[in-house]
Amino acid sequence: MRAFLICAECDALCAKRSFMTAMASATAANDGGVSKCGDALLRTMLYEAAHSLLTHSGKWSWLKAWGVRVAQRRGMRRAIVAVARRLAVVLHRIWVDGSEFRWSKDSAAVPMAA
C-alpha cells in the first residue's frame, strides 16, 4: 500500500488511499504499548509510587480514587501505569510552578514559599 500523500489533483483519491492504508494497518498485529524511552530508573520509581498509592496507601486522594476507577474498568496493571503517568504530570507541575499537592479537589493550590 502507498502511504497517504496530499494530492492537489484529487482529494477523493487521497482519502481513498488514506482509508486503504488505515485498513491495512488495522489488520496487522500492532501491540503498541508504553515506549521505553527516557530514564529507566525514573519509570521504575513512578511505577512503584503508583503501585504503593493504589495498594498500600490508606489515605484517599483524588489521584487514588481516579486510579481505582481505572482499575475497575481496565485492570490493575493498566491503572498503575496510568497513575504513574498522571503522577509524573503532577510532579512536573509542582516542579514548574512550585505548588503543593492537593489531597482533594476542593482545597486550593498553595504556592510554596521561596
SULRA-V183726 format. One record per residue. N is the residue number from 0. RES is the residue in three letters. PHI is phi in degrees with one decimal (* if undefined). PSI is psi in whole degrees, 0 to 359 (NA if undefined). D_LAST is the distance of its C-alpha to the last C-alpha in Angstrom with 1 decimal. Layout:
# SULRA-V183726
n	res	phi	psi	d_last
N	RES	PHI	PSI	D_LAST
N	RES	PHI	PSI	D_LAST
This chain:
# SULRA-V183726
n	res	phi	psi	d_last
0	MET	*	146	57.9
1	ARG	-86.3	148	56.5
2	ALA	-72.1	157	52.9
3	PHE	-70.5	124	52.0
4	LEU	-125.7	146	52.2
5	ILE	-75.3	123	52.0
6	CYS	-112.6	125	55.5
7	ALA	-75.2	340	56.4
8	GLU	-81.7	315	60.0
9	CYS	-146.4	107	59.6
10	ASP	-69.5	329	56.6
11	ALA	-65.3	320	58.7
12	LEU	-64.2	319	59.5
13	CYS	-65.6	319	55.8
14	ALA	-64.3	323	54.9
15	LYS	-65.5	317	57.8
16	ARG	-62.1	320	56.6
17	SER	-63.1	317	53.1
18	PHE	-63.7	317	54.5
19	MET	-65.7	322	56.7
20	THR	-66.3	318	53.8
21	ALA	-63.8	320	51.8
22	MET	-66.1	321	54.8
23	ALA	-66.5	322	55.4
24	SER	-76.7	337	51.8
25	ALA	-71.5	330	52.0
26	THR	-82.7	341	55.0
27	ALA	-75.4	155	53.4
28	ALA	-76.7	108	51.6
29	ASN	-116.6	104	47.9
30	ASP	-76.8	325	45.7
31	GLY	63.3	224	42.4
32	GLY	100.3	183	39.6
33	VAL	-82.1	134	36.1
34	SER	-73.1	156	35.9
35	LYS	-101.1	25	35.2
36	CYS	-77.3	157	33.1
37	GLY	92.9	188	29.7
38	ASP	-74.6	119	28.5
39	ALA	-65.8	322	31.0
40	LEU	-66.0	321	28.8
41	LEU	-64.2	316	26.0
42	ARG	-59.7	318	28.7
43	THR	-63.8	315	30.0
44	MET	-65.5	320	26.8
45	LEU	-64.5	319	26.1
46	TYR	-64.3	316	29.8
47	GLU	-65.3	321	29.6
48	ALA	-64.5	318	26.5
49	ALA	-66.5	319	28.3
50	HIS	-62.5	316	31.5
51	SER	-64.5	319	30.0
52	LEU	-62.6	317	28.3
53	LEU	-78.1	329	31.7
54	THR	-107.5	326	34.0
55	HIS	-109.3	337	32.5
56	SER	-72.7	129	29.7
57	GLY	-88.2	339	31.0
58	LYS	-84.7	129	28.1
59	TRP	-85.5	143	28.6
60	SER	-138.9	170	26.0
61	TRP	-63.4	329	26.6
62	LEU	-69.2	318	26.3
63	LYS	-67.4	319	29.0
64	ALA	-62.1	318	31.2
65	TRP	-64.0	317	31.1
66	GLY	-63.8	322	31.9
67	VAL	-66.0	321	34.8
68	ARG	-64.9	320	36.2
69	VAL	-64.0	318	36.1
70	ALA	-62.9	324	37.8
71	GLN	-67.5	324	40.5
72	ARG	-82.8	315	41.3
73	ARG	-114.5	348	40.8
74	GLY	107.3	158	40.8
75	MET	-68.1	320	38.4
76	ARG	-62.6	314	37.9
77	ARG	-68.1	326	37.0
78	ALA	-65.4	320	34.7
79	ILE	-63.4	317	32.8
80	VAL	-65.7	320	32.5
81	ALA	-65.3	317	31.4
82	VAL	-66.7	323	28.7
83	ALA	-61.9	318	27.5
84	ARG	-65.5	314	27.2
85	ARG	-65.3	324	25.4
86	LEU	-63.2	321	23.1
87	ALA	-63.1	320	22.3
88	VAL	-64.9	317	21.6
89	VAL	-63.5	315	19.2
90	LEU	-63.7	322	17.4
91	HIS	-64.7	318	17.3
92	ARG	-63.7	319	16.0
93	ILE	-62.8	319	13.1
94	TRP	-66.6	319	12.4
95	VAL	-71.5	309	12.9
96	ASP	-107.4	1	11.0
97	GLY	74.5	19	8.5
98	SER	-79.9	170	10.8
99	GLU	-102.1	159	12.5
100	PHE	-71.0	134	16.2
101	ARG	-99.5	121	18.6
102	TRP	-69.7	330	21.7
103	SER	-126.7	160	23.7
104	LYS	-69.9	338	24.1
105	ASP	-74.2	325	24.2
106	SER	-71.2	144	20.8
107	ALA	-79.8	150	18.3
108	ALA	-73.7	129	15.2
109	VAL	-113.2	118	12.1
110	PRO	-68.8	142	8.8
111	MET	-74.6	147	6.3
112	ALA	-71.9	135	3.8
113	ALA	-85.9	NA	0.0
